[in-house]
Amino acid sequence: MIPFLDLGAAYRELKPEIEAAVARVLESGWYILGPEVEAFEAEWAAYCGARHSVGLANGLDALTLSLRALDIGPGDEVIVPSNTYIATWLAVSSVGATPIPVEPDPTTHNIDTTLIEAAITPRTRAILPVHLYGQPADLDPILEIARRHGLRVIEDAAQAHGARYKGQRIGAHGDVVCWSFYPGKNLGALGDAGAITTNDASLAERIALLRNYGSKQKYVNEEAGVNSRLDPIQAAVLRVKLTALDEWTERRRVLAAAYDEGLKGTGMILPNVPDWAEPVWHLYVVRTAEREALQAKLTEAGIGTLIHYPIPPHMQAAYAGLEIAPGALPMARDMAGEVLSLPIGPHLDIEALRRVVETLRGHA
Ligand SMILES: *Cc1c(COP(=O)(O)O)cnc(C)c1O
């Protein structure tokens, strides 16, 4: 059996360090925010090349609280990719704003920046690009359009830990960058966790306030916040895993290159990496009209695959109210029918990858 992703192996590689870190928190008697969370925030901000980081309960809250901190709400519009995980849209609708979808570039699967301006209206407040599958979106045109139209840029970097755009790590290009440390992400906790990074001190301060009941001083509530604090046990685990992140990303790069080489000439559309992008291969996604047959073949061979994502947000029952016809966003609709995510992760060995390639080439 070749699992899609082996999270247990990630734990076992760092077991003594993780267990020592968890024990340190348990012994400290400090179980909400405090020194462990602050230490992770400082280390994560430094890693991302950002001035500030605020630890949160999950990635969805990172997006939601970023929108709230920018005073985006009812009556406002936010430009989002049509091809993304639904969390990107849910954050926008949960603050009462409207997600305005823009189709992807067919070769990178990320938002097509040439289509953004046509989606801007007097109600538009922000652009919310996603660095999908671990590959940065084309940020320069996005930042330039935002500057010209007075819009904010909120990045969904839930899949892009350590990715670089034109040499600079994702983390502080836009106004605020949103992170998820869901266990399956490239930097994953042992439960839910998230964060924002930003160079804007007042935004960081507002998000830190919102995550803690709108309160800096106990029982004094400056605004109606929520409880979305990063758990110190998860912060301690993340500090350990951060020390392994670059090496684990390097292993993913080696695997992605082996897929690129092994799957050449199969007729499948392989990931396209523009020369300014250094992706971190959160997912290795191929595109093929034969998706169902190939996935069945892999399943039969004991090889785990997933589909990211089988139903685009505009075709979900959750967004029936927006009344967007499936064919109104044909790229997102068609990609959902053709994409297939192959096993990739720091604990997939190259022999297993060769078996995946052989099975796909029909020689198994
Ligand atoms: C995982 C993910 C999120 C949400 O993160 P959670 O921590 O699960 O709330 C948001 N956007 C994208 C693109 C994601 O992959």
The ligand as an SDF file (V2000), in Angstrom:
LIG
                    3D

 15 15  0  0  0  0  0  0  0  0999 V2000
   -6.5430   24.2060    4.3830 C   0  0  0  0  0  0  0  0  0  0  0  0
   -6.9840   25.4320    3.6460 C   0  0  0  0  0  0  0  0  0  0  0  0
   -7.7150   26.4570    4.2810 C   0  0  0  0  0  0  0  0  0  0  0  0
   -8.3150   26.3320    5.6360 C   0  0  0  0  0  0  0  0  0  0  0  0
   -7.4830   25.9850    6.6720 O   0  0  0  0  0  0  0  0  0  0  0  0
   -8.0730   25.3020    7.9990 P   0  0  0  0  0  0  0  0  0  0  0  0
   -6.9290   25.3490    8.9370 O   0  0  0  0  0  0  0  0  0  0  0  0
   -8.4930   23.9170    7.6440 O   0  0  0  0  0  0  0  0  0  0  0  0
   -9.2220   26.1270    8.4740 O   0  0  0  0  0  0  0  0  0  0  0  0
   -7.9670   27.6080    3.5660 C   0  0  0  0  0  0  0  0  0  0  0  0
   -7.5740   27.7460    2.2880 N   0  0  0  0  0  0  0  0  0  0  0  0
   -6.9070   26.7710    1.6400 C   0  0  0  0  0  0  0  0  0  0  0  0
   -6.4990   26.9990    0.2220 C   0  0  0  0  0  0  0  0  0  0  0  0
   -6.6020   25.5830    2.2900 C   0  0  0  0  0  0  0  0  0  0  0  0
   -5.9460   24.6090    1.6280 O   0  0  0  0  0  0  0  0  0  0  0  0
  1  2  1  0
  2  3  1  0
  2 14  2  0
  3  4  1  0
  3 10  2  0
  4  5  1  0
  5  6  1  0
  6  7  2  0
  6  8  1  0
  6  9  1  0
 10 11  1  0
 11 12  2  0
 12 13  1  0
 12 14  1  0
 14 15  1  0
M  END
$$$$
